[in-house]
């Protein structure tokens, strides 16, 4: 399949690539290119060892290739999504700011609570930014079942508000 020279070349290339998920795909792609080049040189009457060496030389400097592939496979930040989140977070304070002046004491309480929840939301978002949530794809049955169980629990023992069972109390705090 591939010679030890190919493995050495591939390890040099992947040493420059930070995205661990891309290593397997890049190794497979570059191995196919190296094998194809080596076979073409062997058809020209060159020995396998020489063909492998020529294929590696034709690919170029492994560190340069690794740097270029690192730039390509670098995770990209979705700045539009962040900008829209900031706008929506700012809009969430508007109803609290322009309320009745006689209730200014209550406004500071509600603005404080809104700021706390916004901070918690930002912390959760940042946590998901650094967590590879693709690892959870095999656990979809658990999440689906948990959501379904919460819906049933709400319907069976939830608090009724305006004629609808909408809340579950876990600690009997009212």
C-alpha positions, -999 to +999 in steps of 0.1 A: +000+000+000+022+028+012+059+028+020+075+041+051+087+071+031+051+080+024+042+076+061+071+099+071+060+125+045+024+123+057+034+127+093+054+158+084+024+173+065-001+165+093+023+179+120+015+214+107-023+209+106-040+218+139-075+203+130-073+167+143-105+158+124-089+167+091-058+145+096-075+112+085-090+128+054-058+145+044-037+114+049-061+094+027-061+121+000-023+125-001-017+088+000-039+084-031-019+111-048+014+096-038+005+061-049-008+073-082+023+093-089+045+063-079+026+040-102+030+064-131+067+066-125+069+028-122+051+025-156+080+045-170+104+018-160+116+031-126+120+009-096+095+011-068+118+028-043+129+054-069+093+059-080+083+065-043+112+091-039+102+109-071+065+110-061+075+126-028+098+151-045+070+160-070+046+166-041+069+193-027+079+204+007+057+187+033+058+216+058+047+240+031+018+217+021+009+213+058+008+251+063-014+256+033-037+227+043-039+242+079-052+275+065-078+256+044-090+234+073-090+261+099-124+265+116-140+297+105-160+320+129-195+330+117-193+367+124-227+374+109-243+350+135-224+367+163-235+402+151-272+391+149-269+376+184-256+409+197-284+428+180-311+405+194-295+406+229-296+444+228-332+444+216-342+422+246-334+452+269-357+477+250-390+467+267-373+471+301-358+505+294-389+523+281-414+513+307-434+533+332-413+559+351-431+552+384-419+516+383-382+526+381-373+504+411-388+474+395-370+482+362-336+479+378-346+445+392-358+432+358-328+447+339-305+430+364-323+397+359-322+401+321-284+408+323-279+377+344-298+355+320-280+371+290-246+364+307-256+327+314-267+324+277-234+338+265-215+313+287-235+284+273-228+296+238-191+300+244-192+265+260-207+250+228-181+269+208-153+249+224-173+216+226-175+193+197-212+186+197-209+162+168-200+136+194-236+137+207-250+124+174-252+089+187-271+100+218-301+114+199-324+087+213-316+099+249-323+135+241-355+127+222-367+105+251-358+131+277-377+158+258-407+135+254-406+125+292-406+162+301-436+169+280-455+140+295-444+151+331-456+186+324-489+174+312-494+151+342-481+172+371-475+207+358-488+239+373-518+254+355-514+290+344-542+306+324-558+272+319-527+256+305-502+233+322-470+250+315-445+247+344-429+219+363-417+225+399-387+203+408-381+217+443-417+227+453-408+264+454-437+287+448 
